[in-house]
């Protein structure tokens, strides 16, 4: 609806921009207590409030993901210490064990996010971590292919809820222009995990033979026990949603919700569960394009994380040196991921950063295919890490920024992340032992994934820009009874509502006053 209509609906005569329009509407439509617009929160420093939230949420959540990524990818490190020979499994069976992890890991993302929304994050996230830690430790006790297969399945089952759950959880705390950096900081734990995993595996390998267990078994057992301890502590550390967070005062809780609503996240103050919100996610074109977009990044991510030690090993380095040489690669990836997250937040052009990272990834894998030099291939590995790792948090932030409604956003992120995760099974099988040392098939498949992501990013950017332009022209304006229903030329297909608040609640990000992030 036009700015003049908003003025009449809210009694204002000054706002003209989309952001001002949203703030004006919120003054009359906010579902939270009216005190949010009074003087009760004026004394709260916004920057200090955000820093307080950062210090409580980000470090511990990043630790959870560091441990989770360590658990799922440490099998790549363990492989270098005679795992296949000790379990009497073939390379094909090893690849099957890698792939089976992703089946439950992908299928349970959406249900997990719904449970997280309905239950307390402190209970849900802590419980699944405790359980996957047990599965990880038991993985070090298996004796054959069947045991390893079963434990990888169970590990995927319980790890499924963490990544989509935490990203959705963070989106309930931060403004859209703040979410990208926080998602990057959280996800950077994966790069730290890669570096830490190589060091840890090299250290644990010295326990080979203790208690009659080989080095690879101790890697699983000790990392699993670490997850159990962290999961148990998480029951007391993880906070719930802003309206019940223990570390915030009453005024601060209201201030958090207010700042989110003023950013266009109108459902931050609470939303009734309705099947309509889930269905809206399913039929939204952004969900489907987002699934392809995220797949284009996630497929290469798992291929890179699971096989980097083997790739470096094939460049002429033995097991422990190969693991250690992964460390600087992940350190650079961590720094670059956070840098891209910061810049994307500042400039608000997530689509352009996404396209740039995909382009860098393509260059890296082309070099890996044609390189005959170990030094050049090792350099290309750095380029690949810088192209792949920033994509994950940036895409998640981009999708989250363009979905309004807490339930719809939780389901959309579940679909996008879940579909991307199941493609990890494909890249897990792409790097076959018989293709060493150049792994042309694996690198080619990764390039295919990156190409799909590149195309999807351009499609997303094109249609979001076109939709913003249509809203600016008034082509998406709703009919609001008593406000603009007498004006000619309004399209009834945009909906007829009794109030602006009703339009916002019903349409979410399809509301004419909602501006998409490019």
C-alpha positions in Angstrom: 0.0 0.0 0.0 1.2 3.6 -0.6 2.9 5.8 1.9 -0.2 8.1 1.9 -2.4 5.1 2.9 0.0 4.3 5.7 -0.2 7.9 6.9 -4.0 7.8 7.0 -4.0 4.4 8.7 -1.6 5.5 11.4 -2.3 9.2 11.8 1.2 10.2 10.6 2.1 12.8 8.0 5.9 12.5 7.7 7.3 9.0 6.8 8.1 8.3 3.2 10.7 5.6 3.0 10.0 1.9 3.4 11.8 1.8 6.7 10.0 4.8 8.0 6.7 3.2 6.8 7.4 0.1 8.8 8.3 2.0 11.9 5.1 4.1 11.6 2.9 1.1 11.2 4.6 -0.6 14.2 3.6 2.2 16.4 0.0 1.1 16.1 0.4 -2.6 15.2 3.0 -4.0 17.6 1.8 -7.1 19.4 4.0 -6.4 22.3 3.1 -4.4 25.3 2.5 -0.7 24.6 5.4 0.1 26.9 7.8 -0.6 24.1 6.9 2.8 22.6 7.1 4.6 25.9 10.1 5.9 27.9 10.8 2.6 29.7 13.5 1.5 27.2 14.9 4.9 26.2 17.8 4.6 28.7 19.0 1.3 27.2 22.0 1.7 24.9 21.4 -0.2 21.8 25.1 -1.0 21.1 25.7 -2.2 24.6 22.6 -4.4 24.4 23.8 -6.0 21.2 27.3 -6.6 22.7 25.7 -8.2 25.7 23.7 -10.5 23.5 26.8 -11.3 21.5 28.9 -12.2 24.5 26.3 -14.6 25.9 25.1 -16.3 22.7 27.9 -16.4 20.1 30.9 -18.0 22.0 29.0 -20.9 23.3 27.0 -21.6 20.2 30.2 -21.4 18.2 31.7 -24.0 20.5 28.8 -26.3 19.9 29.2 -26.1 16.2 33.0 -26.5 16.5 32.4 -29.8 18.4 29.7 -30.9 16.0 31.7 -30.3 12.9 34.7 -31.9 14.5 32.6 -35.0 15.2 31.2 -35.4 11.7 34.4 -34.7 9.8 37.0 -36.4 12.0 36.4 -39.6 10.1 38.6 -38.0 7.4 41.4 -37.6 9.9 40.8 -41.1 11.4 41.0 -42.7 7.9 44.7 -41.8 7.7 45.4 -44.0 10.8 44.4 -47.4 9.3 40.7 -47.2 9.9 39.8 -49.1 6.7 42.4 -51.8 7.3 41.4 -52.4 11.0 37.7 -52.6 10.2 38.3 -54.7 7.0 36.3 -52.4 4.9 36.7 -51.4 1.3 36.9 -47.8 -0.1 33.4 -48.2 -1.3 32.1 -49.2 2.1 34.0 -46.2 3.6 32.3 -43.9 1.2 28.9 -45.4 2.1 29.5 -44.7 5.8 30.3 -41.1 4.9 27.1 -40.8 2.8 24.7 -42.4 5.3 25.3 -39.6 7.8 23.6 -37.2 5.5 20.3 -39.0 5.1 18.9 -38.5 8.6 20.9 -35.3 8.9 18.9 -33.8 5.9 15.5 -35.3 6.5 15.2 -34.2 10.1 16.1 -30.5 9.7 12.5 -29.2 9.2 11.0 -31.3 12.1 13.8 -30.3 14.3 13.3 -26.6 13.7 9.6 -27.0 14.5 10.4 -28.7 17.7 12.9 -26.0 18.6 10.2 -23.3 18.1 7.7 -25.2 20.2 10.2 -26.3 22.9 13.0 -24.5 24.7 16.3 -24.2 22.8 18.2 -24.9 26.0 16.5 -28.3 26.3 16.4 -29.2 22.6 19.9 -28.2 21.6 21.5 -29.6 24.7 19.7 -33.0 24.5 20.6 -33.7 20.9 24.3 -32.8 21.6 24.4 -35.1 24.6 23.0 -38.0 22.4 25.3 -37.5 19.5 28.3 -37.3 21.8 27.4 -40.8 23.0 27.1 -42.1 19.4 30.4 -40.5 18.5 32.2 -42.3 21.4 30.6 -45.6 20.6 31.8 -45.2 17.0 35.3 -45.8 18.4 34.2 -49.2 19.7 33.0 -50.7 16.4 34.7 -53.7 14.8 33.3 -53.9 11.3 31.4 -52.1 8.5 28.0 -52.7 10.1 28.9 -51.0 13.3 30.5 -48.0 11.6 27.5 -47.7 9.3 25.0 -47.7 12.2 26.9 -45.2 14.3 27.2 -42.8 11.4 23.5 -43.0 10.9 22.8 -42.3 14.5 25.4 -39.4 14.5 23.5 -37.8 11.6 20.2 -38.3 13.4 21.1 -36.4 16.5 23.3 -33.8 14.8 20.6 -32.8 12.4 19.0 -30.2 14.6 22.0 -28.1 15.6 22.9 -26.1 12.5 19.5 -25.2 11.2 18.3 -24.7 14.8 21.0 -22.3 15.8 20.7 -20.3 12.6 17.0 -19.9 13.1 17.6 -19.2 16.8 20.0 -16.4 16.0 17.6 -14.9 13.5 15.2 -14.4 16.4 17.7 -12.2 18.2 19.3 -10.0 15.6 18.2 -7.4 13.1 18.6 -8.4 9.4 21.6 -6.1 9.0 23.3 -7.8 12.0 22.6 -11.4 11.3 25.2 -12.1 8.6 28.2 -11.4 10.8 26.8 -13.5 13.7 26.0 -16.4 11.3 29.6 -16.1 10.0 31.1 -16.0 13.5 29.0 -19.1 14.4 29.9 -20.9 11.2 33.5 -20.0 11.4 33.6 -22.6 14.1 33.6 -25.1 11.2 36.8 -23.6 9.9 38.3 -23.6 13.4 37.2 -27.2 13.7 39.1 -28.1 10.6 42.3 -26.6 11.9 41.7 -27.9 15.4 40.7 -31.3 14.1 44.0 -31.8 12.3 46.0 -30.8 15.4 43.8 -32.9 17.7 44.0 -36.0 15.4 47.8 -35.7 15.3 48.0 -35.5 19.1 45.5 -38.3 19.8 47.3 -40.6 17.3 50.1 -40.9 19.8 47.7 -42.9 22.0 47.8 -45.7 19.4 47.8 -49.1 21.2 46.7 -47.8 24.6 44.0 -50.0 26.1 44.3 -52.2 23.0 42.7 -49.5 20.9 44.2 -48.1 17.6 44.7 -44.4 17.1 41.5 -43.9 15.0 39.4 -45.4 17.8 40.8 -43.0 20.3 40.0 -40.1 18.0 36.3 -41.1 18.0 36.2 -41.9 21.7 37.8 -38.8 23.1 36.0 -36.4 20.7 32.7 -38.1 21.6 33.3 -37.7 25.3 34.1 -34.0 24.7 30.6 -33.6 23.1 28.9 -35.3 26.1 30.5 -32.9 28.5 29.7 -29.8 26.4 26.1 -31.1 25.9 25.6 -31.5 29.6 26.9 -28.0 30.4 24.7 -26.6 27.7 21.5 -27.2 29.7 22.7 -24.4 32.0 24.4 -22.1 29.5 22.1 -21.9 26.4 19.5 -19.1 26.6 16.0 -19.4 25.3 14.2 -16.8 23.1 14.4 -13.0 23.8 11.0 -12.9 25.7 12.2 -15.3 28.3 16.0 -14.9 28.3 17.4 -15.1 31.9 20.4 -12.8 31.3 18.2 -9.8 30.2 16.2 -7.5 32.4 12.5 -6.9 31.6 13.3 -3.7 29.9 16.0 -5.3 27.9 13.8 -8.1 26.7 11.2 -5.5 25.5 14.0 -3.5 23.8 15.2 -6.6 21.9 11.7 -7.3 20.6 11.1 -3.7 19.7 14.3 -3.3 17.7 13.5 -6.4 15.7 10.0 -5.2 15.0 11.3 -1.8 13.9 13.5 -3.7 11.4 10.5 -5.3 9.8 10.5 -8.5 11.8 6.9 -8.0 12.9 6.4 -11.5 14.4 9.3 -11.0 16.9 6.8 -10.3 19.7 5.0 -13.6 19.3 3.1 -15.5 16.7 0.4 -18.1 16.9 1.3 -21.5 15.3 -0.7 -22.1 12.1 -0.3 -24.6 9.4 -0.7 -21.7 6.9 2.8 -20.5 7.8 4.4 -23.8 7.0 2.5 -24.0 3.7 3.5 -20.5 2.9 7.1 -21.6 3.1 6.5 -24.6 0.8 4.9 -22.6 -2.0 7.4 -19.6 -1.7 9.7 -19.5 -4.8 12.5 -18.2 -2.5 12.5 -21.5 -0.6 13.1 -23.5 -3.8 15.7 -21.2 -5.2 17.3 -21.0 -1.8 17.5 -24.8 -1.7 19.5 -24.9 -5.0 21.6 -21.9 -3.9 22.6 -23.6 -0.6 23.2 -26.9 -2.3 25.7 -25.2 -4.6 27.7 -24.2 -1.5 27.1 -27.2 0.8 28.0 -29.9 -1.6 31.5 -28.5 -2.1 31.8 -27.8 1.6 31.5 -31.4 2.6 33.7 -32.7 -0.2 36.3 -30.2 0.9 36.1 -30.9 4.7 36.0 -34.7 4.4 38.8 -35.1 1.8 41.2 -32.2 2.4 43.6 -34.4 4.5 43.5 -37.0 1.8 44.1 -34.4 -1.0 47.1 -33.0 0.8 48.3 -36.5 1.6 48.3 -37.3 -2.1 50.5 -34.2 -2.7 53.3 -36.2 -1.1 52.8 -35.7 2.6 52.3 -38.4 5.2 49.3 -38.7 7.6 50.4 -36.4 10.4 52.0 -33.7 8.2 48.9 -33.8 5.9 46.7 -33.2 8.9 48.9 -30.4 10.1 49.0 -28.7 6.7 45.2 -28.4 6.8 45.5 -26.0 9.8 46.6 -22.8 7.9 44.0 -23.4 5.2 41.2 -23.4 7.8 42.7 -20.4 9.6 42.5 -18.3 6.5 39.0 -19.6 5.7 37.9 -18.5 9.2 39.3 -15.0 8.8 37.8 -14.6 5.3 34.4 -16.0 6.3 34.1 -13.4 9.1 35.3 -10.6 6.8 32.7 -11.4 4.2 30.0 -11.6 6.9 31.0 -8.2 8.2 31.1 -6.5 4.7 27.8 -8.1 3.6 26.1 -6.8 6.8 27.6 -3.3 6.3 26.7 -2.9 2.6 23.6 -5.1 2.5 24.5 -6.7 -0.8 24.5 -10.4 0.1 23.7 -11.5 -3.4 26.8 -9.9 -4.9 29.1 -11.3 -2.3 27.5 -14.8 -2.9 28.2 -14.5 -6.6 31.8 -13.4 -6.0 32.5 -16.3 -3.7 31.1 -18.8 -6.2 33.4 -17.3 -8.9 36.4 -17.7 -6.6 35.5 -21.3 -6.0 35.3 -22.2 -9.7 38.8 -20.7 -10.3 40.2 -22.8 -7.4 38.9 -26.1 -8.6 39.9 -25.5 -12.2 43.4 -25.0 -10.9 43.2 -28.2 -8.9 42.1 -30.1 -12.1 44.9 -28.8 -14.3 47.7 -28.3 -11.9 50.8 -30.5 -12.1 52.5 -28.8 -9.2 52.1 -29.7 -5.5 52.7 -26.1 -4.5 50.2 -24.7 -7.0 47.6 -27.3 -5.9 48.2 -26.4 -2.3 47.6 -22.7 -3.2 44.4 -23.6 -4.9 43.2 -25.3 -1.7 43.4 -21.9 0.0 41.4 -20.3 -2.8 38.8 -23.0 -2.5 38.4 -22.6 1.2 38.0 -18.8 0.7 35.4 -19.4 -2.0 33.4 -22.1 -0.2 33.3 -21.3 3.5 31.9 -17.7 3.4 29.0 -18.9 1.2 27.3 -20.9 3.9 26.5 -18.2 6.5 26.0 -15.6 3.7 23.4 -17.7 2.0 21.6 -18.5 5.2 21.6 -14.8 6.2 20.3 -13.9 2.7 17.4 -16.4 2.9 16.6 -15.5 6.5 16.6 -11.8 5.7 13.9 -12.3 3.1 11.5 -14.5 5.1 9.2 -12.8 7.7 7.2 -14.8 10.2 8.9 -16.9 12.9 7.3 -20.2 11.9 7.7 -19.6 8.2 11.4 -18.7 8.7 12.1 -21.8 10.8 10.5 -24.0 8.1 12.2 -22.2 5.2 15.6 -22.5 6.8 15.0 -26.1 7.6 14.1 -26.9 3.9 17.0 -24.9 2.5 19.6 -26.4 4.9 18.1 -29.9 4.8 18.1 -30.1 1.0 21.7 -28.8 0.9 22.8 -31.3 3.5 21.5 -34.3 1.6 23.8 -33.4 -1.3 26.7 -33.9 1.0 26.1 -37.5 0.4 26.9 -37.0 -3.3 30.2 -35.2 -2.7 31.1 -37.7 -0.1 31.3 -40.3 -2.9 32.9 -38.1 -5.4 36.5 -38.5 -4.1 37.3 -42.1 -4.8 40.6 -43.7 -3.8 41.2 -44.9 -7.4 41.1 -41.3 -8.7 44.0 -40.2 -6.5 46.1 -38.1 -6.7 44.3 -35.6 -9.0 40.7 -36.5 -8.1 39.4 -35.1 -11.4 36.0 -36.6 -11.0 35.5 -35.2 -7.5 36.7 -31.7 -8.5 34.5 -31.8 -11.6 31.4 -32.6 -9.5 32.2 -29.8 -7.1 32.5 -27.4 -10.1 29.0 -28.6 -11.2 27.6 -27.8 -7.8 29.2 -24.4 -7.8 27.8 -23.7 -11.2 24.3 -24.5 -10.0 24.7 -22.2 -7.0 26.0 -19.4 -9.2 23.0 -19.6 -11.5 20.6 -19.8 -8.5 22.2 -16.7 -6.9 21.7 -14.7 -10.1 18.1 -15.9 -10.3 17.4 -14.9 -6.7 19.0 -11.5 -7.1 17.0 -10.8 -10.3 13.6 -11.6 -8.9 14.2 -9.9 -5.5 15.2 -6.7 -7.3 12.2 -6.9 -9.6 9.8 -7.5 -6.7 11.2 -4.6 -4.7 10.6 -2.4 -7.8 7.0 -3.6 -8.2 6.3 -2.8 -4.5 7.9 0.7 -5.0 5.5 1.3 -7.9 2.5 0.3 -5.7 1.7 -2.9 -7.7 1.5 -5.0 -4.6 -0.6 -2.7 -2.5 -3.3 -4.3 -0.4 -6.8 -3.0 0.1 -7.4 -1.8 3.6 -11.0 -1.1 4.5 -11.5 2.5 5.5 -8.0 3.5 4.4 -7.5 3.1 0.6 -10.5 1.0 -0.5 -12.1 3.9 -2.4 -9.0 4.4 -4.6 -9.2 3.2 -8.2 -6.8 0.8 -9.7 -6.1 -1.4 -6.7 -5.6 -5.1 -7.4 -8.0 -7.3 -5.4 -5.6 -10.2 -5.8 -3.3 -8.5 -3.3 -5.9 -9.0 -0.6 -8.5 -7.1 1.3 -7.9 -6.5 5.0 -9.6 -4.7 7.9 -6.3 -3.2 9.1 -2.7 -2.8 8.3 -1.8 -5.1 11.2 -4.0 -7.8 9.7 -2.2 -7.5 6.4 1.2 -7.7 8.0 0.2 -10.8 10.1 -1.4 -12.6 7.2 1.2 -11.8 4.4 4.5 -11.7 6.2 7.2 -10.8 3.7 4.6 -10.6 1.0 3.2 -7.4 2.6 3.6 -4.5 0.3 5.7 -2.5 2.9 8.3 -5.3 3.3 11.6 -4.6 1.4 13.7 -7.6 0.3 17.4 -7.6 1.0 19.5 -7.8 -2.2 
